[in-house]
Amino acid sequence: MPAPRKYPDELRERVVREVRTSGRPVAHVAKDLGIHKEALRGWVRQAEADKGGTGLIC
């Protein structure tokens, strides 16, 4: 059984949307929200993969 997620799915979706729409670097958004930048970067990459996109936002 996988470990429970630290952040709710709704928060993940909202933060990924913030990165996409703001044009700000992942590290800046993560710092502002108190989320580790590599965690947020992984969420963005996963959202792109789920969407079928090939572009990475780093």
Phi, psi and omega in degrees: 000130181290156178292150178295149180284142181285326182244136179294153180301323181298320179294316179303313181297317181295318182289320177298317178299321178299316180298314183294317187275332184279332184077004179279152178298149179305317183299323181289316179296316180299316180297317180299327185260357179074031179247141179297135185298326180288329175296312180296319179300320178295321178297317180296316179297319180295320178297320177296317179295319180295325181283340182092011180281160179248346182279141177254140176250112183237000000 
